[in-house]
Amino acid sequence: MAEQNDIAWKPILYCVGAGIAGIALGTFLVAPMVQKMKAKKLAEKKKTAITSPTKK
């Protein structure tokens, strides 16, 4: 058996850590921003749908 460790753990752990950080970043920062934008668009769409019949 070889005395040295054959697997390079540093790059693997770096990739795993980066993936976890990316998921956390997407969950806590990007998702709420996207949700706000969708809600804003939806509110704007509802607003124009309500005001458009009276504009005739």
C-alpha positions, -999 to 999 in steps of 0.1 A, spaced: 0 0 0 12 35 -7 21 57 22 9 89 5 -27 99 1 -36 93 -36 -66 116 -36 -62 153 -38 -87 165 -13 -81 202 -14 -95 208 -50 -125 185 -42 -133 203 -9 -128 236 -27 -154 226 -54 -178 213 -28 -175 244 -7 -180 266 -37 -211 247 -46 -225 250 -11 -217 287 -11 -234 291 -45 -266 274 -33 -266 295 -1 -261 327 -21 -288 318 -46 -312 309 -18 -307 339 5 -299 367 -20 -310 359 -55 -343 342 -48 -359 370 -28 -348 396 -54 -364 375 -82 -395 371 -61 -398 408 -55 -394 415 -93 -421 389 -101 -444 405 -75 -438 439 -89 -445 428 -125 -477 410 -113 -489 441 -94 -482 462 -124 -500 438 -147 -530 438 -123 -529 476 -121 -530 479 -159 -558 453 -162 -579 472 -137 -573 506 -153 -576 496 -189 -614 490 -191 -621 525 -177 -598 542 -202 -620 533 -232 
